[in-house]
Amino acid sequence: MNYLITSTAAILVAMIALISPFSNAETLNVYTYDSFSSDWGPGPKIKKNFEKECGCTLNFVALDSSVGILSRVQLEDKGSTADVLLGLDLNLMKAAKETGLLATHSVDTSAVTLDGGWSDDHFVPFDHGHFAFIYNSETMPTPPKSLKEIVDNQDLRVIYQDPRTSTPGLGLLLWVKSVYGDEAADAWESLAKHTVTVTKGWYDAYSLFLKGEADVVLSYTTSPAYHIVAEGEHKYKAAPASEGLYPQVEVAALMKNAPNAELAKRFMNFILEPGFQSTIATGNWMLPVVETTEPLPAAFDTALQPVTNLVLPAESVAKDRKAWVNEWLEATTR
């Protein structure tokens, strides 16, 4: 009987030893956009890679858009359970910093390969690319050559995203403003006449395009790489823009009141490591921000072509974004 009790106790101790590291493991809450954490996004691989290193639980809190990430923490304020925000971009950085909710980071960003490097002390970049209109070369053998051609061609069916809820939509807002300046309202009014719909986010817009609902859709220069690598399909291409393209750099930020601050700092450093960066090209279908050991698939070659960057000053974007959104709203509802 004593032997049975001793053996049972030993088994219980062994079981507790096995489960306790997981039951007591810290949980890191990362707010991101839904496509990043989806089964087809890079999130699952990043989760697996980071958890293997940290012995923790990485919990992605999926929100409907990058703009939604900022809106959520502004609403939650200092009571937010977020440790890290993952998915803001250049155009939201100043507004995010002005909330006072973000902490500075200590990540060494010297390996970042973006033009001009990276020196911001609140944000760590994790991928980049350029906005572009995607078309089907089989149904449109002669694509538009400029943004103005897309705006002015009344026979061209267009789908893009809402700048209030989508970073691509916001990117287009700034792209149009950088090209048209004071005449942006007229451009929006012209575009509205042949716009099929304006969606809340990227996924809905791109899905409608793939169903043949539009001739062009706002996406990224890297989007055709997905079709080539994942589907062996070469018909989808990014339309050139003689005026230049508007860039996107996606970033992560550390919350000042992060419930798991030390783990959050560890994750911020992890962003520039292979376990994260190696998932970007064929997971998020964007360009990594550091050199990876494996070369990018050849399908990305066209996305790497030099382009003219049309970048509005961050101060202007933060100060005038609301006015520019209102300008867009008024022009597209006339």
ChimeraX attribute file (.defattr): number of C-alpha atoms within 10 A of each C-alpha:
attribute: neighborCount
match mode: 1-to-1
recipient: residues
	/A:1	6
	/A:2	7
	/A:3	8
	/A:4	9
	/A:5	10
	/A:6	11
	/A:7	12
	/A:8	12
	/A:9	12
	/A:10	12
	/A:11	12
	/A:12	12
	/A:13	11
	/A:14	11
	/A:15	11
	/A:16	12
	/A:17	11
	/A:18	11
	/A:19	11
	/A:20	10
	/A:21	12
	/A:22	12
	/A:23	11
	/A:24	11
	/A:25	13
	/A:26	16
	/A:27	17
	/A:28	24
	/A:29	21
	/A:30	25
	/A:31	26
	/A:32	25
	/A:33	22
	/A:34	18
	/A:35	20
	/A:36	21
	/A:37	23
	/A:38	14
	/A:39	12
	/A:40	13
	/A:41	18
	/A:42	22
	/A:43	24
	/A:44	17
	/A:45	18
	/A:46	23
	/A:47	18
	/A:48	13
	/A:49	16
	/A:50	19
	/A:51	15
	/A:52	11
	/A:53	11
	/A:54	14
	/A:55	14
	/A:56	19
	/A:57	19
	/A:58	22
	/A:59	15
	/A:60	23
	/A:61	16
	/A:62	18
	/A:63	18
	/A:64	17
	/A:65	24
	/A:66	26
	/A:67	22
	/A:68	21
	/A:69	22
	/A:70	21
	/A:71	14
	/A:72	15
	/A:73	20
	/A:74	16
	/A:75	10
	/A:76	11
	/A:77	14
	/A:78	15
	/A:79	12
	/A:80	16
	/A:81	18
	/A:82	25
	/A:83	26
	/A:84	28
	/A:85	26
	/A:86	26
	/A:87	26
	/A:88	26
	/A:89	25
	/A:90	20
	/A:91	26
	/A:92	21
	/A:93	21
	/A:94	16
	/A:95	17
	/A:96	22
	/A:97	15
	/A:98	10
	/A:99	12
	/A:100	13
	/A:101	18
	/A:102	20
	/A:103	18
	/A:104	15
	/A:105	19
	/A:106	12
	/A:107	19
	/A:108	13
	/A:109	18
	/A:110	10
	/A:111	12
	/A:112	19
	/A:113	13
	/A:114	14
	/A:115	6
	/A:116	7
	/A:117	12
	/A:118	17
	/A:119	13
	/A:120	12
	/A:121	14
	/A:122	20
	/A:123	27
	/A:124	27
	/A:125	26
	/A:126	25
	/A:127	24
	/A:128	23
	/A:129	22
	/A:130	22
	/A:131	23
	/A:132	28
	/A:133	26
	/A:134	24
	/A:135	26
	/A:136	23
	/A:137	16
	/A:138	10
	/A:139	12
	/A:140	13
	/A:141	10
	/A:142	11
	/A:143	20
	/A:144	21
	/A:145	13
	/A:146	16
	/A:147	21
	/A:148	17
	/A:149	14
	/A:150	22
	/A:151	22
	/A:152	16
	/A:153	15
	/A:154	15
	/A:155	11
	/A:156	19
	/A:157	20
	/A:158	27
	/A:159	26
	/A:160	27
	/A:161	27
	/A:162	23
	/A:163	24
	/A:164	18
	/A:165	20
	/A:166	21
	/A:167	27
	/A:168	26
	/A:169	23
	/A:170	21
	/A:171	27
	/A:172	23
	/A:173	23
	/A:174	24
	/A:175	25
	/A:176	21
	/A:177	19
	/A:178	18
	/A:179	18
	/A:180	16
	/A:181	12
	/A:182	10
	/A:183	11
	/A:184	21
	/A:185	21
	/A:186	16
	/A:187	21
	/A:188	24
	/A:189	19
	/A:190	18
	/A:191	22
	/A:192	21
	/A:193	17
	/A:194	19
	/A:195	21
	/A:196	17
	/A:197	17
	/A:198	17
	/A:199	19
	/A:200	18
	/A:201	23
	/A:202	24
	/A:203	15
	/A:204	14
	/A:205	23
	/A:206	23
	/A:207	12
	/A:208	16
	/A:209	22
	/A:210	15
	/A:211	8
	/A:212	13
	/A:213	17
	/A:214	22
	/A:215	21
	/A:216	28
	/A:217	26
	/A:218	23
	/A:219	25
	/A:220	25
	/A:221	26
	/A:222	27
	/A:223	24
	/A:224	24
	/A:225	27
	/A:226	21
	/A:227	16
	/A:228	17
	/A:229	15
	/A:230	9
	/A:231	9
	/A:232	10
	/A:233	12
	/A:234	16
	/A:235	15
	/A:236	20
	/A:237	22
	/A:238	25
	/A:239	22
	/A:240	18
	/A:241	19
	/A:242	14
	/A:243	17
	/A:244	19
	/A:245	25
	/A:246	26
	/A:247	23
	/A:248	21
	/A:249	21
	/A:250	24
	/A:251	21
	/A:252	23
	/A:253	28
	/A:254	25
	/A:255	27
	/A:256	17
	/A:257	17
	/A:258	23
	/A:259	19
	/A:260	17
	/A:261	17
	/A:262	12
	/A:263	19
	/A:264	24
	/A:265	20
	/A:266	14
	/A:267	23
	/A:268	24
	/A:269	16
	/A:270	18
	/A:271	22
	/A:272	25
	/A:273	15
	/A:274	17
	/A:275	17
	/A:276	21
	/A:277	23
	/A:278	22
	/A:279	20
	/A:280	23
	/A:281	21
	/A:282	19
	/A:283	21
	/A:284	20
	/A:285	22
	/A:286	26
	/A:287	22
	/A:288	25
	/A:289	25
	/A:290	20
	/A:291	17
	/A:292	14
	/A:293	9
	/A:294	8
	/A:295	9
	/A:296	15
	/A:297	12
	/A:298	11
	/A:299	17
	/A:300	22
	/A:301	11
	/A:302	14
	/A:303	20
	/A:304	13
	/A:305	8
	/A:306	7
	/A:307	16
	/A:308	12
	/A:309	13
	/A:310	17
	/A:311	18
	/A:312	14
	/A:313	9
	/A:314	15
	/A:315	12
	/A:316	10
	/A:317	20
	/A:318	16
	/A:319	12
	/A:320	12
	/A:321	20
	/A:322	12
	/A:323	11
	/A:324	19
	/A:325	17
	/A:326	14
	/A:327	16
	/A:328	21
	/A:329	16
	/A:330	13
	/A:331	18
	/A:332	18
	/A:333	9
	/A:334	7
